[in-house]
Each structure stands twice: as C-alpha cells, then as structure tokens.
Amino acid sequence: MLSASITVLSACGGGGGTSAAPASNAGSDAGMSAAAQVGKKIFSDISLSASGKMSCATCHDPSNAHAQTNNLSVQLGGQNLDVPGFRAVPSLRYLDKTPAFAFGDDGKPLGGFTRDGKAPNLAVQAETPFMAAHEMANNGRADVVAKLQRAGYVNEFKNAFGATIFSNVDSAFERALFALQQYQLEDSDFHPYDSKYDRFLAGKATLSDSELRGLALFNNPTKGNCAACHISKKGADGSAPLFTDFTFDNLGVPRNKLIPATAAADYFDMGVCGPDRTDLTKRTEFCGAFKVPTLRNVATRKVFFHNGQFNNLRDVVNFYVRRDTNPEEWFPFGTDGSIQKFNDLPAAYAGNVNVKEVPYNRQPGMAAALTPSEVEDVITFLSTLNDGYKP
C-alpha cells in the first residue's frame, strides 16, 4: 500500500517553497477587504518561517485544493525542513461554514477547526503553524512580527490595521491571524462550489451511469451509507452540500509506521482526548475520534485520514467496507497469530471504534457492504466533487 519509508523532501510542497503563491492563486483580489488582501500575501510568504522556505501555501497549495502536493504521511518543517509532523495535512477548502466546537444535544462533539476541533475559528487555527517545531518553527509572536515588519507588504499591513499597529506585538500578530482568516473567508478560491456535482444539482450537467450508481450507493443507508456523515443533499435553504456534518468519528484506522513518532510504542494520537488537545483528556469515551472532513476534492488528496495511512482513494473506500469482513487486509498479526485490530489505539479504548453503523457492522466471513464494482462506482462519483469542472 505505502512505501517502506518516508521520502525526505525539503518542504511540505516538496520544492522548498516559493516567495509567491502558485499561479493558480493569482486571480483578482476584487471584492476582498484590505485585511484579506494582506492575508493572501501572508499565506504565501516563506520569509515568515524559521527556514525561510515554508509558508502556509507550501502545505496548503492552491493548485491542489489547498492541500499537500506530495505523498508524505506527515510533512517536514523546522529550521532545516527535517522535523516530521504528527498528522496528515488537511485541505483548507470549504471551512467557512464550520461552527465552533461544542457538544450537541446528543452529548457528542461537533465542529471546531483542526482534526481534533480545538481551534474555535480560522484565526486561532492559523497560530499553531507559525510556532510549531515541525512547521514554521518561530520562537514566538515577536519573532513573527519582526519578520512581518521586513516584509515587502508592510505598508499594506499598516494601511489595513493602522500606522501604529506594530507598537504592540500581540496586536500585530493577532491582526496577521485575522488577515489569514479573512483571506480564507473572502476569497472564493477556498469555496468555489464549481464541481461537476454542483452543476448536476443545478441542472447544468449530467452524471454518467457509473457516477449515478456511485451516488446511489453513497446515499444508500444499507450500502455505502457515506451520506450519514458526508451529507450530499442541498440544505433546507437551498445551499450546496458541504459533504460533512461536522461531527467526529472513530474509524479504527491502522497505525501508520511511516510517522516517526509511532516508533515509541506508547505514542498514540487520540484526537479529541489528546495529546495535542489537552482540555478533554478525561473524556476518554472520545479517545480516537477525529473530525469528519468534507469530501469535496477528496479525489485530489495525496494521503487520507488523520495519520495519512492510505495514499489512494481505492484503498480508503475498501477499508471502509472491508475493515471488519477482512481485517487481515488492514491490520498486523501478533506473535500469537491473532489480528491486532484497531492497533493505533490503546487497547483500553478499542471499544470506542464505530462498529455499529453501516458499513462497519460486519463480521469476518460476511460479505462486504460494497462489491468491487460498486467500490469503483463510488470512486467515480467522488471525482465529481472536484472543484473547477469544465464541461
């Protein structure tokens, strides 16, 4: 499935970063606020990193739906671009309608930003990459602000936020985060709603037979049941579907040994209950749960799930439907010959894994929820969710 070792690249994008955003992001700034226009420049500014080679756009490349362009399970950052991260890079598209983290009426977590939902908004989400040792690796807010003052767009920053903005480090840094947030909210590149499926819902495109079969399987509660979390219908107000319900789920994804942190037998990324998120460590019933992502542009992703365990969509769909009928295909065998199912969670939390909903409600020896040809139809349908469809 995956290569035996991590290929070391010079940066998230594999090319060392650039001083400007990729050409696909060179559209008009018309309609964007001054803050958002500054945010666009911050987003692609490699000088704001300790290495001088990494920007937000390095890992969230506009040319690939604001996601990574290489197939590394986790990206490399730090002063010398050699420090591995802990989670796979998510796409930044279609986050503008994400609600702040909260517990729903059913007592389950909902919303929030990052894979564990800990950031309440896009501005707060943007702070961690500036400081994280495995990302831009700055020494603190003052370090970032000093670099901003040397940026070629410093006067635009002052025009947007006031001539004296740099007199207070915290204010200047928080305005930079706000600018990044506004850029993501205001630039339609982050939420264009121009896929083939969008045109289909608008009556302006026709899906092929395979795409229609895949859509039916995607929605069928006894087959793929994907729409249970990845909602495919328009909202009550006629809004386009986001293909996420903002909930969290524990899928029991296999441990990814390509992540260096997993060399420690006691290391586990348990999502909502830690270790990156620390406010819900006692809510052990949520250990292993991660936010349900949008499936828009999923066919363009290079790696999948929070730990980047899979690098192609076919394996992902097969894992969903064959995880329980054929666990030997996904999990290692122990020394006693037993299958070490759900091996990326401490044994005490294996009971948190979703084994009740279709298609996870199967047992070894049972037929998978989807046949191989049905898997292909679902994959074909998922490709209709890619942005930038041209008839």
C-alpha positions in Angstrom: 0.0 0.0 0.0 2.6 2.5 1.1 6.4 2.7 0.6 8.5 1.3 3.3 9.9 4.6 4.5 9.2 8.3 4.4 10.7 10.1 1.4 12.5 13.2 2.8 11.6 16.3 0.8 12.8 19.8 1.5 9.4 21.2 2.5 5.7 20.4 2.6 5.3 21.0 -1.1 8.5 19.1 -2.0 10.1 22.0 -3.8 11.4 24.2 -0.9 8.6 26.8 -1.1 8.2 29.9 -3.2 8.1 33.6 -2.4 4.7 34.0 -4.1 1.5 32.0 -4.3 1.2 29.4 -7.1 -0.1 30.7 -10.4 -3.5 29.1 -9.8 -4.0 31.6 -7.0 -3.1 34.6 -9.0 -6.7 35.7 -9.6 -8.2 39.1 -8.9 -8.5 40.5 -5.4 -11.6 42.4 -6.3 -14.2 42.3 -3.6 -11.7 41.3 -0.9 -11.2 43.6 2.1 -7.8 45.2 2.7 -7.3 42.7 5.6 -8.0 39.7 3.3 -5.6 41.0 0.6 -2.8 41.2 3.2 -3.8 37.8 4.4 -3.3 36.5 0.9 0.3 37.7 0.9 1.0 36.3 4.4 -0.4 33.0 3.3 2.4 32.6 0.6 5.2 34.4 2.4 8.1 31.9 3.1 10.1 34.6 4.9 7.8 34.2 7.9 9.3 30.8 8.7 12.5 29.9 10.5 13.8 28.1 7.4 12.8 30.9 5.1 11.4 28.2 2.8 7.9 27.4 4.2 4.6 29.3 4.0 1.0 28.3 4.5 0.8 27.7 0.8 3.7 25.2 0.9 1.5 22.6 2.6 -1.9 24.0 1.5 -1.2 24.5 -2.2 -4.0 26.3 -4.0 -3.1 24.2 -7.1 -4.2 21.1 -5.3 -7.4 22.3 -3.5 -5.3 23.9 -0.7 -3.8 20.6 0.3 -0.4 18.9 0.0 1.1 18.1 -3.3 3.4 15.2 -2.2 2.6 11.8 -0.8 4.3 12.1 2.6 2.2 10.8 5.5 3.3 13.8 7.5 5.1 16.9 6.4 8.6 18.2 7.3 9.3 21.6 8.8 11.6 23.3 11.3 14.7 25.3 10.8 16.2 22.9 8.3 13.0 21.3 7.0 13.8 18.0 8.5 11.4 17.8 11.5 8.5 15.5 10.9 5.0 16.3 12.0 2.4 14.1 13.6 -0.7 14.4 11.4 -1.5 14.5 7.7 -2.2 17.9 6.2 -5.9 18.6 5.7 -7.3 20.7 2.9 -8.3 24.2 3.8 -11.3 24.3 1.4 -14.9 24.7 2.5 -14.2 25.6 6.1 -16.1 28.9 6.0 -19.3 27.4 7.4 -17.7 25.3 10.1 -19.2 26.0 13.5 -17.1 26.5 16.7 -16.5 23.3 18.7 -19.4 22.4 21.0 -21.3 19.4 22.3 -24.5 18.6 20.5 -27.9 17.7 22.1 -26.8 14.1 21.9 -23.7 14.9 24.1 -21.3 14.3 21.2 -18.6 16.7 19.9 -19.4 18.9 16.9 -17.5 21.4 14.9 -14.2 23.3 15.5 -11.1 23.5 13.4 -8.1 21.2 13.1 -8.6 17.5 13.1 -9.4 17.5 16.8 -11.7 20.6 16.7 -9.7 22.5 19.3 -9.4 25.8 17.4 -12.6 27.9 17.6 -12.1 29.8 14.3 -9.7 30.1 11.4 -7.7 32.8 13.1 -6.8 30.7 16.1 -6.2 27.8 13.8 -3.5 29.8 12.0 -1.4 30.4 15.1 -0.1 26.9 15.6 1.8 26.5 12.3 3.8 29.7 13.0 5.2 28.3 16.2 5.2 24.5 15.9 8.7 23.0 15.8 7.7 20.8 12.9 6.2 23.6 10.9 7.4 27.3 10.6 9.2 27.0 13.9 9.3 30.6 15.0 10.4 31.4 18.5 7.3 33.4 19.5 5.0 36.1 18.4 7.7 38.8 18.4 9.7 36.7 16.0 6.9 36.6 13.5 6.1 40.3 13.9 9.7 41.2 13.3 9.6 39.3 10.1 6.3 41.0 9.1 7.9 44.4 9.6 10.6 43.4 7.0 8.0 42.1 4.5 7.5 43.8 1.2 3.8 44.4 2.0 4.4 46.0 5.4 2.8 49.3 4.3 -0.3 47.4 3.1 -0.4 45.8 6.6 -0.2 49.3 8.2 -2.9 50.6 5.9 -5.2 47.8 6.8 -4.6 47.9 10.5 -3.3 51.3 11.4 0.1 53.1 11.3 0.9 52.2 14.9 -0.1 48.5 14.7 3.5 47.3 15.3 3.7 49.2 18.6 2.1 46.2 20.3 3.4 42.7 19.4 0.3 40.8 20.4 -2.0 43.2 18.5 0.2 43.0 15.3 0.4 39.2 15.5 -3.4 38.8 16.1 -4.1 41.1 13.2 -2.0 38.8 11.0 -4.0 35.8 12.1 -7.2 37.8 11.4 -5.9 38.7 7.9 -5.3 35.0 7.2 -8.8 34.2 8.4 -10.4 36.9 6.2 -8.5 35.7 3.2 -9.9 32.2 3.6 -13.4 33.5 4.2 -13.5 36.1 1.4 -11.5 34.5 -1.4 -13.9 32.3 -3.4 -10.9 30.0 -4.3 -11.5 28.4 -0.9 -15.1 27.6 -1.6 -15.9 27.9 -5.3 -18.8 25.4 -5.5 -18.0 24.7 -9.1 -17.7 20.9 -9.2 -19.5 18.7 -11.7 -21.8 17.7 -8.9 -22.7 21.3 -8.2 -23.6 21.7 -11.8 -25.6 18.5 -11.7 -27.6 19.8 -8.7 -28.2 23.0 -10.6 -29.5 21.1 -13.6 -26.5 22.1 -15.8 -24.6 18.8 -16.0 -25.5 15.1 -16.4 -23.8 12.4 -14.4 -22.6 9.3 -16.2 -24.2 5.9 -15.4 -21.3 5.0 -13.2 -21.4 8.3 -11.4 -25.2 7.9 -10.8 -24.7 4.4 -9.5 -21.9 5.7 -7.2 -24.2 8.5 -5.9 -26.9 6.0 -5.2 -24.5 3.7 -3.3 -23.1 6.7 -1.5 -26.5 7.7 -0.2 -27.9 4.1 0.4 -28.1 3.5 4.2 -27.7 -0.2 3.6 -24.7 0.0 1.2 -22.1 2.8 1.4 -24.0 4.9 3.9 -21.5 7.6 3.3 -24.2 10.3 3.4 -24.8 9.6 7.0 -21.9 11.8 7.8 -20.9 13.3 4.4 -24.3 14.9 3.5 -24.8 15.1 -0.2 -28.2 16.9 -0.4 -28.8 20.6 -0.5 -29.6 22.4 2.7 -33.1 23.4 3.6 -32.2 26.9 2.4 -31.1 25.5 -0.9 -27.4 25.8 -0.1 -24.9 23.5 -1.7 -23.9 20.4 0.4 -20.6 20.5 2.2 -20.2 16.7 2.4 -19.6 16.9 6.2 -21.9 17.1 9.2 -19.1 18.5 11.4 -19.3 15.5 13.7 -16.4 13.3 15.0 -16.0 9.6 14.4 -13.6 6.9 15.4 -12.8 4.6 12.5 -10.1 2.5 13.9 -7.6 3.5 11.2 -4.5 1.3 11.2 -1.3 2.6 12.8 1.0 4.3 10.3 4.5 3.3 10.9 5.8 5.9 8.5 5.2 8.5 11.1 8.4 8.7 13.2 6.5 9.4 16.4 5.0 5.9 16.2 8.4 4.4 16.9 7.5 4.9 20.5 5.2 2.1 21.5 3.3 4.3 23.9 2.6 7.1 21.4 -1.0 7.4 20.3 -2.8 10.2 18.6 -6.2 10.0 20.1 -7.8 13.1 18.6 -10.4 14.8 20.8 -8.8 13.5 24.0 -5.2 14.2 23.2 -2.3 14.5 23.2 -2.4 17.6 21.0 -5.7 18.7 22.5 -5.5 18.9 26.3 -8.8 20.2 27.6 -10.7 16.9 27.1 -8.2 14.3 28.2 -10.7 13.0 30.8 -13.4 12.4 28.2 -11.9 9.0 27.3 -15.1 8.0 25.5 -14.0 10.2 22.7 -10.4 8.9 22.5 -9.7 8.1 18.9 -12.4 10.4 17.4 -11.4 12.8 14.7 -13.5 15.4 12.8 -15.4 14.2 9.8 -13.8 16.1 6.8 -15.6 17.4 3.7 -15.3 15.0 0.8 -15.1 17.9 -1.7 -11.9 17.4 -3.7 -11.3 14.1 -2.0 -10.2 12.5 -5.3 -7.3 15.0 -5.4 -5.9 14.2 -2.0 -2.5 12.6 -1.8 -3.0 10.9 1.6 -6.0 10.1 3.7 -7.2 10.1 7.3 -5.6 11.9 10.2 -2.4 9.8 10.1 -2.0 9.6 6.3 -2.2 5.8 6.4 -3.5 5.5 2.9 -2.3 7.2 -0.3 -5.1 6.3 -2.7 -8.9 6.6 -2.7 -9.5 2.9 -3.7 -7.8 1.7 -0.5 -9.8 4.2 1.5 -13.2 3.0 0.2 -12.1 -0.6 0.5 -11.0 0.0 4.1 -14.5 1.3 4.9 -16.3 -1.7 3.6 -13.8 -4.4 4.3 -12.3 -3.3 7.7 -14.5 -5.8 9.6 -15.1 -8.5 7.0 -11.4 -8.8 6.1 -9.4 -7.3 9.0 -6.3 -9.3 7.9 -6.0 -6.9 4.9 -5.5 -3.9 7.1 -4.1 -4.8 10.5 -0.9 -6.7 11.5 -0.7 -10.1 13.1 0.5 -10.5 16.7 3.1 -13.0 17.8 0.3 -15.4 18.8 -1.2 -15.2 15.3 -4.1 -13.1 16.2 -5.1 -10.0 14.2 -4.1 -6.8 16.0 -7.3 -4.9 15.0 -7.5 -1.1 15.8 -3.8 -1.1 16.6 -3.5 2.7 16.6 -5.4 3.0 19.9 -4.5 1.8 23.4 -6.4 -1.5 24.0 -8.5 0.2 26.7 -10.1 2.4 24.0 -10.7 -0.1 21.3 -14.3 -0.1 22.3 -14.7 3.5 21.1 -14.3 2.5 17.5 -17.5 2.7 15.4 -18.7 -0.9 14.8 -22.5 -0.2 14.7 -23.2 1.9 11.7 -23.2 0.5 8.1 -20.7 -0.4 6.7 -18.8 -1.1 9.9 -21.5 -3.5 11.3 -20.0 -6.6 9.6 -18.1 -9.6 10.9 -15.4 -11.8 9.3 -16.8 -14.1 6.7 -19.7 -11.8 5.9 -20.0 -10.1 2.5 -18.6 -6.5 2.4 -21.2 -3.8 2.0 -19.9 -3.0 -1.5 -18.7 -5.3 -4.2 -15.5 -4.4 -6.1 -17.5 -3.0 -9.0 -19.6 -0.9 -6.6 -16.4 0.4 -5.0 -15.4 1.6 -8.4 -18.7 3.4 -9.0 -18.4 5.2 -5.6 -14.8 6.3 -6.5 -16.1 7.5 -9.9 -18.8 9.6 -8.2 -16.4 11.1 -5.7 -14.4 12.5 -8.6 -17.4 14.7 -9.4 -16.7 16.6 -6.2 -13.5 18.1 -7.6 -13.5 21.9 -7.9 -13.0 23.5 -11.3 -15.2 21.3 -13.5 -15.2 22.3 -17.1 -17.8 20.6 -19.4 
